[in-house]
């Protein structure tokens, strides 16, 4: 109940673009994926700069062969990859070939003051909830560990989410649709310094 009240207050401040004193008390790792995608708010004077930077980043990642979508009016980038590109079936360790994909994010992970990275791992609805929750959490953490190691820093601004089987994209009736549901979403969000820059 209290957490929902805090969330409602945060979203009200976000919607109005006002600064919220509670924000400093709520850690990003304690926020939902949706809340983390919407915070921080990009200041009016920074909007054009952020959109231009994100558009350039989107073009660069698209040229590198990634499936990229713009969100939040061009302020956030979503990269989507099939889980089997990075993980073998039922595995929680990255494939040896996964680096060829993840290494394309080097410029982002090495600029932790500019970006917040949200990694959301999904599965299909086969198996039970506990298994789905565990495998997606373990996979999200494996990606977190890999990218942190690539950055050369002790920690980067990355928040992993294992979302289990709660957010299916399509009906799970075929092998193809189950593959579509088993996916990794990587959100690149402008962080506070970039969002408030002039």
C-alpha positions in Angstrom: 0.0 0.0 0.0 2.8 2.5 1.0 4.8 1.5 -2.1 1.8 2.2 -4.4 1.3 5.6 -2.7 4.9 6.5 -3.3 4.7 5.3 -6.9 1.6 7.5 -7.5 3.3 10.5 -6.0 6.4 9.9 -8.2 4.3 9.6 -11.4 2.4 12.8 -10.5 5.7 14.7 -10.3 7.0 13.1 -13.5 3.8 14.0 -15.4 4.1 17.7 -14.4 7.9 17.8 -14.9 8.4 19.1 -11.3 11.3 18.1 -9.1 10.3 15.6 -6.5 12.1 15.5 -3.1 11.0 11.8 -2.6 13.1 10.8 -5.7 16.3 10.9 -3.8 14.8 8.5 -1.2 13.7 5.9 -3.8 16.5 3.8 -5.3 16.1 3.0 -9.0 16.6 -0.7 -8.2 13.4 -0.6 -6.1 11.4 0.9 -9.0 9.3 -1.0 -11.5 10.6 -1.3 -15.1 7.9 1.2 -16.2 8.8 3.7 -13.5 12.5 3.5 -14.4 11.7 4.1 -18.1 10.0 7.3 -17.2 12.5 8.7 -14.7 14.3 11.1 -14.9 12.2 13.5 -16.9 14.2 15.3 -19.6 14.2 19.0 -19.0 12.6 21.3 -21.6 16.0 22.8 -22.5 17.6 19.4 -22.9 14.9 17.6 -25.0 16.3 18.4 -28.4 19.9 17.5 -27.4 18.7 14.2 -25.8 16.5 13.3 -28.9 19.4 14.0 -31.2 21.8 11.9 -29.2 19.4 9.0 -28.9 18.6 9.2 -32.7 22.3 8.9 -33.5 22.7 6.0 -31.0 19.7 4.3 -32.6 21.2 4.6 -36.1 24.5 3.3 -34.8 22.9 0.3 -33.1 20.7 -0.4 -36.1 23.7 -0.4 -38.4 25.3 -3.0 -36.0 22.4 -5.3 -36.8 20.3 -4.7 -33.6 16.5 -4.5 -33.6 15.9 -1.0 -32.2 12.8 1.0 -31.4 12.3 4.6 -30.1 10.1 5.2 -27.0 9.1 8.2 -24.9 9.1 10.5 -27.9 12.6 9.6 -29.0 14.2 9.9 -25.6 14.5 6.2 -24.8 15.8 3.3 -27.0 14.6 -0.3 -26.8 16.8 -3.1 -28.2 15.0 -6.4 -28.5 16.8 -9.7 -29.0 15.6 -13.3 -29.1 16.7 -15.1 -25.9 18.1 -18.0 -28.0 20.7 -15.6 -29.5 22.3 -15.2 -26.1 21.3 -18.3 -24.2 21.0 -22.0 -25.0 17.6 -23.6 -24.1 17.1 -23.7 -20.3 20.6 -22.3 -19.7 21.4 -19.3 -17.5 25.0 -18.9 -18.7 25.6 -16.7 -21.8 26.6 -18.5 -25.0 30.2 -18.0 -26.0 28.8 -16.2 -29.1 26.8 -13.7 -27.0 29.7 -11.4 -26.7 29.5 -10.6 -30.4 26.1 -9.0 -29.7 26.6 -7.5 -26.2 30.0 -6.0 -27.1 28.2 -3.6 -29.4 26.9 -1.8 -26.2 30.5 -0.9 -25.1 30.0 2.8 -25.7 26.9 2.9 -23.6 28.2 0.9 -20.6 31.4 3.0 -20.6 29.3 6.2 -20.3 27.5 5.4 -17.0 26.8 9.1 -16.2 24.8 9.5 -19.5 22.7 6.4 -19.5 20.6 4.1 -17.3 20.4 0.6 -18.8 17.4 -1.6 -18.0 17.6 -5.3 -18.9 14.2 -7.1 -18.9 14.3 -10.8 -19.6 11.0 -12.6 -20.6 10.1 -16.3 -21.2 7.1 -18.1 -22.7 4.4 -19.6 -20.6 5.5 -23.2 -20.6 6.7 -24.5 -17.2 5.7 -23.1 -13.9 5.9 -19.6 -12.5 8.9 -20.3 -10.2 11.0 -21.8 -13.0 10.1 -18.9 -15.3 10.9 -16.3 -12.6 14.2 -17.9 -11.7 15.5 -18.4 -15.2 14.7 -14.9 -16.3 16.2 -13.4 -13.2 19.4 -15.5 -13.6 19.7 -14.5 -17.2 19.2 -10.8 -16.5 21.9 -11.1 -13.8 24.2 -12.9 -16.3 23.9 -10.0 -18.7 24.5 -7.5 -15.9 27.7 -9.2 -14.9 28.9 -9.5 -18.5 28.3 -5.8 -19.3 29.7 -4.6 -15.9 32.9 -6.6 -16.6 33.1 -5.1 -20.1 32.9 -1.6 -18.6 36.0 -2.0 -16.5 34.2 -0.5 -13.5 33.0 -2.1 -10.3 29.4 -1.2 -11.1 27.5 0.4 -13.9 24.1 2.0 -14.0 22.2 -1.2 -15.0 19.1 -2.6 -13.5 18.2 -6.2 -14.3 14.6 -7.4 -14.4 13.6 -11.1 -14.6 9.9 -10.8 -15.6 9.1 -14.5 -16.0 6.2 -15.2 -18.3 3.9 -12.3 -17.3 4.3 -10.2 -20.5 3.7 -12.4 -23.5 3.8 -10.6 -26.8 1.8 -13.2 -28.7 -0.3 -16.3 -28.1 2.0 -19.2 -27.1 0.4 -21.7 -29.4 3.3 -22.5 -31.7 7.1 -22.9 -31.6 7.5 -19.6 -33.5 5.3 -17.7 -31.0 7.1 -19.1 -28.0 10.4 -18.0 -29.5 8.9 -14.5 -29.9 7.9 -14.4 -26.2 11.4 -15.6 -25.1 13.2 -12.3 -25.5 15.5 -9.8 -23.9 14.7 -6.1 -23.9 17.4 -3.6 -23.3 16.2 -0.1 -22.6 18.7 2.8 -22.9 17.3 5.7 -20.8 19.0 9.1 -20.5 20.3 9.5 -17.0 20.2 12.5 -14.8 23.3 14.3 -16.2 22.3 13.9 -19.8 18.6 14.6 -19.0 19.4 17.9 -17.4 22.2 19.0 -19.7 21.8 22.2 -21.8 
